[in-house]
């Protein structure tokens, strides 16, 4: 489906002439504005399938380009370049290089879900945006986001101990995102909380931070959870063309079948 929205025409693709006469007619200035011809040869024919294989992107094939998502979008109201309808169009037509031109703003989705409520085809555009942001990270087009770093730290603690220690999560997050731990806002929070919490709670938190106790009987559950997470990650990577991951995923599936037999 052709795109006719003026806001989608890149400034570098527009040319005009201060002085131009065509067949005796003066068309100088804005009358001589032209859109340069584009030739796109690097299509990714698997792009829609890659996005659809990630959580949130499962229903991207339902989109019929009505524009309800963009029209209702909270971010689009203040940043016109944030255009879910257009990005879904690019994904479904395999125009990866065009999508990458907006890689720095796709992650700005605030998950208000207005687009999801407005969508008449249950595409779940909010999920597609999250899947697209995940896809950009997995393909190496953008660095890992701070939210993804936090999720990994949180998950690691759950898998290892069956619980989280807030102080440890914060310290590891600051370290991995190259932020100084001693920041004014954090000091103020600690002081405010510290004056209100009982001493017993503080001692218990200190004990948990130092010794990292594990939930009773968690070892087997943690191992099972880790196996599941690895299998899901391998499945996602295989959808993006990682042959090694595909082999690992197939082997895991065969092991499950043998166990069921």
FIDOPA-920763 format. One record per residue (C-alpha): x negated, y negated, z negated; chain; residue in three letters. Coordinates in Angstrom, 1 decimal. Example, Ala and Ser with C-alpha at 12.3 -4.5 7.8 and 13.67 -1.06 7.14 Angstrom:
# residues 2
<rec <-12.3; 4.5; -7.8>; 'A'; 'ALA'>
<rec <-13.7; 1.1; -7.1>; 'A'; 'SER'>
# end
This chain:
# residues 261
<rec <0.0; 0.0; 0.0>; 'A'; 'UNK'>
<rec <-1.5; -3.4; 1.0>; 'A'; 'UNK'>
<rec <-2.3; -6.0; -1.7>; 'A'; 'UNK'>
<rec <-1.2; -9.5; -0.9>; 'A'; 'UNK'>
<rec <-1.7; -11.3; -4.3>; 'A'; 'UNK'>
<rec <-3.8; -14.4; -3.8>; 'A'; 'UNK'>
<rec <-5.4; -14.0; -7.2>; 'A'; 'UNK'>
<rec <-6.9; -10.7; -6.0>; 'A'; 'UNK'>
<rec <-8.9; -12.3; -3.2>; 'A'; 'UNK'>
<rec <-12.5; -12.6; -4.3>; 'A'; 'UNK'>
<rec <-13.9; -16.2; -4.0>; 'A'; 'UNK'>
<rec <-16.9; -14.8; -2.2>; 'A'; 'UNK'>
<rec <-14.7; -13.3; 0.5>; 'A'; 'UNK'>
<rec <-13.1; -16.7; 1.4>; 'A'; 'UNK'>
<rec <-14.7; -19.0; 4.0>; 'A'; 'UNK'>
<rec <-13.6; -22.3; 5.2>; 'A'; 'UNK'>
<rec <-15.0; -25.0; 7.6>; 'A'; 'UNK'>
<rec <-15.1; -28.7; 6.9>; 'A'; 'UNK'>
<rec <-14.9; -29.4; 10.7>; 'A'; 'UNK'>
<rec <-13.3; -26.9; 13.0>; 'A'; 'UNK'>
<rec <-11.3; -27.4; 16.2>; 'A'; 'UNK'>
<rec <-9.5; -24.4; 17.9>; 'A'; 'UNK'>
<rec <-8.1; -24.9; 21.3>; 'A'; 'UNK'>
<rec <-7.9; -28.7; 20.8>; 'A'; 'UNK'>
<rec <-6.2; -28.4; 17.4>; 'A'; 'UNK'>
<rec <-8.1; -29.8; 14.4>; 'A'; 'UNK'>
<rec <-7.9; -27.1; 11.6>; 'A'; 'UNK'>
<rec <-10.7; -28.6; 9.4>; 'A'; 'UNK'>
<rec <-10.5; -28.1; 5.6>; 'A'; 'UNK'>
<rec <-8.1; -25.8; 4.0>; 'A'; 'UNK'>
<rec <-6.4; -25.1; 7.3>; 'A'; 'UNK'>
<rec <-9.5; -23.2; 8.3>; 'A'; 'UNK'>
<rec <-9.6; -20.8; 5.3>; 'A'; 'UNK'>
<rec <-10.2; -17.2; 6.3>; 'A'; 'UNK'>
<rec <-10.6; -13.9; 4.4>; 'A'; 'UNK'>
<rec <-13.7; -12.2; 5.5>; 'A'; 'UNK'>
<rec <-13.3; -8.7; 6.9>; 'A'; 'UNK'>
<rec <-14.4; -6.0; 4.4>; 'A'; 'UNK'>
<rec <-15.6; -2.5; 5.3>; 'A'; 'UNK'>
<rec <-15.5; 0.0; 2.4>; 'A'; 'UNK'>
<rec <-17.3; 3.2; 3.1>; 'A'; 'UNK'>
<rec <-18.1; 4.6; -0.4>; 'A'; 'UNK'>
<rec <-14.7; 6.0; -1.3>; 'A'; 'UNK'>
<rec <-14.5; 8.4; -4.3>; 'A'; 'UNK'>
<rec <-11.8; 10.8; -3.2>; 'A'; 'UNK'>
<rec <-11.7; 12.5; -6.6>; 'A'; 'UNK'>
<rec <-11.3; 9.3; -8.6>; 'A'; 'UNK'>
<rec <-7.6; 9.7; -9.4>; 'A'; 'UNK'>
<rec <-8.2; 13.3; -10.5>; 'A'; 'UNK'>
<rec <-11.1; 12.2; -12.7>; 'A'; 'UNK'>
<rec <-9.0; 9.6; -14.5>; 'A'; 'UNK'>
<rec <-6.0; 12.0; -14.7>; 'A'; 'UNK'>
<rec <-8.2; 14.5; -16.5>; 'A'; 'UNK'>
<rec <-8.9; 12.2; -19.4>; 'A'; 'UNK'>
<rec <-6.5; 11.5; -22.3>; 'A'; 'UNK'>
<rec <-4.0; 8.9; -21.3>; 'A'; 'UNK'>
<rec <-4.4; 9.2; -17.5>; 'A'; 'UNK'>
<rec <-2.3; 12.3; -17.0>; 'A'; 'UNK'>
<rec <0.7; 10.4; -15.3>; 'A'; 'UNK'>
<rec <-1.2; 8.0; -13.1>; 'A'; 'UNK'>
<rec <0.2; 9.8; -10.0>; 'A'; 'UNK'>
<rec <3.7; 8.5; -10.8>; 'A'; 'UNK'>
<rec <2.8; 4.9; -10.2>; 'A'; 'UNK'>
<rec <4.7; 3.3; -7.3>; 'A'; 'UNK'>
<rec <3.1; -0.2; -7.6>; 'A'; 'UNK'>
<rec <6.1; -2.1; -8.9>; 'A'; 'UNK'>
<rec <3.9; -4.4; -11.0>; 'A'; 'UNK'>
<rec <6.0; -4.2; -14.2>; 'A'; 'UNK'>
<rec <2.9; -3.4; -16.2>; 'A'; 'UNK'>
<rec <1.0; -6.5; -15.1>; 'A'; 'UNK'>
<rec <4.0; -8.7; -15.4>; 'A'; 'UNK'>
<rec <4.6; -7.7; -19.0>; 'A'; 'UNK'>
<rec <0.9; -7.5; -20.0>; 'A'; 'UNK'>
<rec <-0.2; -9.6; -23.0>; 'A'; 'UNK'>
<rec <-3.7; -10.0; -21.8>; 'A'; 'UNK'>
<rec <-2.8; -10.8; -18.2>; 'A'; 'UNK'>
<rec <-0.8; -13.8; -19.6>; 'A'; 'UNK'>
<rec <-4.1; -15.4; -20.6>; 'A'; 'UNK'>
<rec <-6.5; -13.7; -18.3>; 'A'; 'UNK'>
<rec <-5.1; -13.3; -14.7>; 'A'; 'UNK'>
<rec <-7.9; -11.0; -13.7>; 'A'; 'UNK'>
<rec <-6.6; -8.4; -16.1>; 'A'; 'UNK'>
<rec <-4.4; -6.5; -13.7>; 'A'; 'UNK'>
<rec <-3.4; -2.9; -14.5>; 'A'; 'UNK'>
<rec <-1.2; -2.5; -11.4>; 'A'; 'UNK'>
<rec <-4.2; -3.5; -9.1>; 'A'; 'UNK'>
<rec <-6.6; -1.2; -10.9>; 'A'; 'UNK'>
<rec <-4.3; 1.8; -10.7>; 'A'; 'UNK'>
<rec <-4.0; 1.0; -7.0>; 'A'; 'UNK'>
<rec <-7.8; 1.1; -6.7>; 'A'; 'UNK'>
<rec <-8.1; 4.3; -8.6>; 'A'; 'UNK'>
<rec <-5.5; 6.1; -6.5>; 'A'; 'UNK'>
<rec <-7.1; 4.9; -3.3>; 'A'; 'UNK'>
<rec <-10.6; 5.9; -4.5>; 'A'; 'UNK'>
<rec <-12.1; 2.4; -4.2>; 'A'; 'UNK'>
<rec <-14.6; 2.9; -7.0>; 'A'; 'UNK'>
<rec <-16.9; 0.0; -6.0>; 'A'; 'UNK'>
<rec <-14.0; -2.4; -6.1>; 'A'; 'UNK'>
<rec <-12.9; -1.2; -9.5>; 'A'; 'UNK'>
<rec <-16.4; -1.6; -10.9>; 'A'; 'UNK'>
<rec <-16.3; -5.3; -10.0>; 'A'; 'UNK'>
<rec <-13.9; -5.7; -13.0>; 'A'; 'UNK'>
<rec <-15.6; -3.3; -15.3>; 'A'; 'UNK'>
<rec <-16.4; -6.0; -17.8>; 'A'; 'UNK'>
<rec <-12.7; -6.9; -18.5>; 'A'; 'UNK'>
<rec <-10.9; -3.5; -18.2>; 'A'; 'UNK'>
<rec <-11.8; -2.7; -21.8>; 'A'; 'UNK'>
<rec <-9.9; -5.8; -23.0>; 'A'; 'UNK'>
<rec <-6.6; -3.9; -23.3>; 'A'; 'UNK'>
<rec <-5.1; -4.6; -26.7>; 'A'; 'UNK'>
<rec <-2.8; -1.5; -26.7>; 'A'; 'UNK'>
<rec <0.3; -3.6; -27.3>; 'A'; 'UNK'>
<rec <2.2; -1.1; -25.1>; 'A'; 'UNK'>
<rec <4.4; -3.7; -23.5>; 'A'; 'UNK'>
<rec <3.4; -2.2; -20.1>; 'A'; 'UNK'>
<rec <4.4; 1.3; -21.3>; 'A'; 'UNK'>
<rec <7.8; 0.1; -22.4>; 'A'; 'UNK'>
<rec <8.3; -1.8; -19.1>; 'A'; 'UNK'>
<rec <7.2; 1.0; -16.8>; 'A'; 'UNK'>
<rec <10.1; 2.6; -15.0>; 'A'; 'UNK'>
<rec <8.1; 5.7; -14.0>; 'A'; 'UNK'>
<rec <6.6; 6.6; -17.4>; 'A'; 'UNK'>
<rec <3.1; 6.2; -16.1>; 'A'; 'UNK'>
<rec <1.9; 5.0; -19.6>; 'A'; 'UNK'>
<rec <-0.3; 2.2; -18.2>; 'A'; 'UNK'>
<rec <-1.8; 1.6; -21.6>; 'A'; 'UNK'>
<rec <-3.1; 5.2; -21.6>; 'A'; 'UNK'>
<rec <-4.4; 4.7; -18.1>; 'A'; 'UNK'>
<rec <-6.4; 1.7; -19.2>; 'A'; 'UNK'>
<rec <-7.9; 3.6; -22.1>; 'A'; 'UNK'>
<rec <-8.7; 6.6; -19.8>; 'A'; 'UNK'>
<rec <-10.3; 4.2; -17.3>; 'A'; 'UNK'>
<rec <-12.4; 2.6; -20.0>; 'A'; 'UNK'>
<rec <-13.5; 6.1; -21.2>; 'A'; 'UNK'>
<rec <-14.3; 7.0; -17.6>; 'A'; 'UNK'>
<rec <-16.5; 3.9; -17.1>; 'A'; 'UNK'>
<rec <-18.5; 5.0; -20.2>; 'A'; 'UNK'>
<rec <-18.8; 8.6; -19.2>; 'A'; 'UNK'>
<rec <-20.0; 7.7; -15.7>; 'A'; 'UNK'>
<rec <-22.6; 5.3; -17.1>; 'A'; 'UNK'>
<rec <-21.1; 2.2; -15.6>; 'A'; 'UNK'>
<rec <-20.9; 0.4; -18.9>; 'A'; 'UNK'>
<rec <-22.7; 0.9; -22.3>; 'A'; 'UNK'>
<rec <-20.9; 2.7; -25.1>; 'A'; 'UNK'>
<rec <-18.4; 0.4; -26.7>; 'A'; 'UNK'>
<rec <-18.6; -0.4; -30.5>; 'A'; 'UNK'>
<rec <-15.2; 1.3; -30.9>; 'A'; 'UNK'>
<rec <-16.5; 4.5; -29.3>; 'A'; 'UNK'>
<rec <-19.6; 4.4; -31.6>; 'A'; 'UNK'>
<rec <-17.3; 4.1; -34.6>; 'A'; 'UNK'>
<rec <-15.2; 7.0; -33.5>; 'A'; 'UNK'>
<rec <-18.2; 9.2; -33.1>; 'A'; 'UNK'>
<rec <-19.5; 8.3; -36.6>; 'A'; 'UNK'>
<rec <-16.1; 9.0; -38.1>; 'A'; 'UNK'>
<rec <-15.8; 12.3; -36.3>; 'A'; 'UNK'>
<rec <-19.3; 13.4; -37.2>; 'A'; 'UNK'>
<rec <-18.5; 12.9; -40.9>; 'A'; 'UNK'>
<rec <-15.2; 14.8; -40.7>; 'A'; 'UNK'>
<rec <-16.8; 17.7; -38.9>; 'A'; 'UNK'>
<rec <-19.7; 17.9; -41.3>; 'A'; 'UNK'>
<rec <-18.0; 17.3; -44.6>; 'A'; 'UNK'>
<rec <-14.2; 17.4; -44.0>; 'A'; 'UNK'>
<rec <-13.9; 13.9; -45.4>; 'A'; 'UNK'>
<rec <-15.5; 10.4; -44.9>; 'A'; 'UNK'>
<rec <-17.5; 8.2; -47.1>; 'A'; 'UNK'>
<rec <-16.6; 4.6; -46.3>; 'A'; 'UNK'>
<rec <-20.0; 3.1; -47.2>; 'A'; 'UNK'>
<rec <-21.9; 5.6; -45.1>; 'A'; 'UNK'>
<rec <-19.6; 5.0; -42.1>; 'A'; 'UNK'>
<rec <-20.2; 1.3; -42.3>; 'A'; 'UNK'>
<rec <-24.0; 1.6; -42.7>; 'A'; 'UNK'>
<rec <-24.3; 4.0; -39.8>; 'A'; 'UNK'>
<rec <-22.1; 1.8; -37.6>; 'A'; 'UNK'>
<rec <-24.2; -1.3; -38.4>; 'A'; 'UNK'>
<rec <-27.3; 0.7; -37.6>; 'A'; 'UNK'>
<rec <-26.2; 2.2; -34.3>; 'A'; 'UNK'>
<rec <-24.8; -1.2; -33.1>; 'A'; 'UNK'>
<rec <-28.0; -3.0; -34.1>; 'A'; 'UNK'>
<rec <-26.3; -5.3; -36.6>; 'A'; 'UNK'>
<rec <-27.8; -6.4; -39.9>; 'A'; 'UNK'>
<rec <-26.1; -4.8; -42.9>; 'A'; 'UNK'>
<rec <-26.3; -7.8; -45.2>; 'A'; 'UNK'>
<rec <-23.9; -10.2; -43.6>; 'A'; 'UNK'>
<rec <-22.1; -13.0; -45.4>; 'A'; 'UNK'>
<rec <-18.6; -11.8; -44.7>; 'A'; 'UNK'>
<rec <-19.5; -8.3; -45.9>; 'A'; 'UNK'>
<rec <-21.1; -9.6; -49.1>; 'A'; 'UNK'>
<rec <-17.9; -11.6; -49.8>; 'A'; 'UNK'>
<rec <-15.7; -8.5; -49.3>; 'A'; 'UNK'>
<rec <-17.9; -6.4; -51.6>; 'A'; 'UNK'>
<rec <-17.9; -9.0; -54.3>; 'A'; 'UNK'>
<rec <-14.1; -9.4; -54.1>; 'A'; 'UNK'>
<rec <-13.5; -5.7; -54.2>; 'A'; 'UNK'>
<rec <-16.1; -5.0; -56.8>; 'A'; 'UNK'>
<rec <-14.5; -7.4; -59.3>; 'A'; 'UNK'>
<rec <-11.2; -5.6; -59.0>; 'A'; 'UNK'>
<rec <-12.0; -1.9; -58.8>; 'A'; 'UNK'>
<rec <-12.6; 0.2; -61.9>; 'A'; 'UNK'>
<rec <-16.1; 1.3; -62.8>; 'A'; 'UNK'>
<rec <-15.2; 4.9; -62.5>; 'A'; 'UNK'>
<rec <-14.3; 4.4; -58.8>; 'A'; 'UNK'>
<rec <-17.6; 2.7; -58.2>; 'A'; 'UNK'>
<rec <-19.6; 5.6; -59.8>; 'A'; 'UNK'>
<rec <-17.7; 8.2; -57.9>; 'A'; 'UNK'>
<rec <-18.4; 6.3; -54.6>; 'A'; 'UNK'>
<rec <-22.1; 6.1; -55.4>; 'A'; 'UNK'>
<rec <-22.1; 9.9; -56.2>; 'A'; 'UNK'>
<rec <-20.4; 10.7; -52.9>; 'A'; 'UNK'>
<rec <-22.8; 8.4; -51.0>; 'A'; 'UNK'>
<rec <-25.9; 10.1; -52.4>; 'A'; 'UNK'>
<rec <-24.9; 13.7; -52.4>; 'A'; 'UNK'>
<rec <-22.4; 13.9; -49.5>; 'A'; 'UNK'>
<rec <-20.1; 16.6; -51.0>; 'A'; 'UNK'>
<rec <-18.2; 18.8; -48.6>; 'A'; 'UNK'>
<rec <-14.5; 19.7; -48.9>; 'A'; 'UNK'>
<rec <-14.2; 23.2; -50.5>; 'A'; 'UNK'>
<rec <-14.1; 25.9; -47.9>; 'A'; 'UNK'>
<rec <-14.7; 23.5; -45.1>; 'A'; 'UNK'>
<rec <-17.7; 25.2; -43.4>; 'A'; 'UNK'>
<rec <-15.6; 27.5; -41.1>; 'A'; 'UNK'>
<rec <-13.0; 24.8; -40.4>; 'A'; 'UNK'>
<rec <-15.7; 22.3; -39.5>; 'A'; 'UNK'>
<rec <-17.4; 24.8; -37.2>; 'A'; 'UNK'>
<rec <-14.1; 25.5; -35.4>; 'A'; 'UNK'>
<rec <-13.4; 21.8; -35.1>; 'A'; 'UNK'>
<rec <-16.8; 21.2; -33.6>; 'A'; 'UNK'>
<rec <-16.3; 24.0; -31.1>; 'A'; 'UNK'>
<rec <-13.0; 22.5; -30.0>; 'A'; 'UNK'>
<rec <-14.5; 19.0; -29.7>; 'A'; 'UNK'>
<rec <-17.3; 20.3; -27.6>; 'A'; 'UNK'>
<rec <-14.9; 22.2; -25.3>; 'A'; 'UNK'>
<rec <-12.8; 19.1; -24.7>; 'A'; 'UNK'>
<rec <-15.9; 17.0; -24.0>; 'A'; 'UNK'>
<rec <-17.2; 19.6; -21.5>; 'A'; 'UNK'>
<rec <-13.8; 19.7; -19.8>; 'A'; 'UNK'>
<rec <-13.8; 15.9; -19.4>; 'A'; 'UNK'>
<rec <-17.4; 16.0; -18.0>; 'A'; 'UNK'>
<rec <-16.5; 18.8; -15.6>; 'A'; 'UNK'>
<rec <-13.7; 16.7; -14.2>; 'A'; 'UNK'>
<rec <-16.3; 14.1; -13.4>; 'A'; 'UNK'>
<rec <-18.4; 16.5; -11.4>; 'A'; 'UNK'>
<rec <-20.8; 17.7; -14.0>; 'A'; 'UNK'>
<rec <-21.5; 21.3; -12.7>; 'A'; 'UNK'>
<rec <-23.3; 22.3; -15.9>; 'A'; 'UNK'>
<rec <-20.4; 21.2; -18.0>; 'A'; 'UNK'>
<rec <-18.0; 23.0; -15.7>; 'A'; 'UNK'>
<rec <-19.9; 26.3; -16.1>; 'A'; 'UNK'>
<rec <-19.9; 25.8; -19.9>; 'A'; 'UNK'>
<rec <-16.1; 25.1; -19.9>; 'A'; 'UNK'>
<rec <-15.5; 28.2; -17.7>; 'A'; 'UNK'>
<rec <-17.6; 30.4; -20.0>; 'A'; 'UNK'>
<rec <-15.7; 29.1; -23.0>; 'A'; 'UNK'>
<rec <-12.4; 29.9; -21.4>; 'A'; 'UNK'>
<rec <-13.6; 33.5; -20.6>; 'A'; 'UNK'>
<rec <-14.7; 33.9; -24.2>; 'A'; 'UNK'>
<rec <-11.2; 32.9; -25.4>; 'A'; 'UNK'>
<rec <-9.6; 35.4; -23.0>; 'A'; 'UNK'>
<rec <-11.8; 38.2; -24.2>; 'A'; 'UNK'>
<rec <-11.1; 37.4; -27.8>; 'A'; 'UNK'>
<rec <-7.3; 37.4; -27.0>; 'A'; 'UNK'>
<rec <-7.6; 40.8; -25.4>; 'A'; 'UNK'>
# end
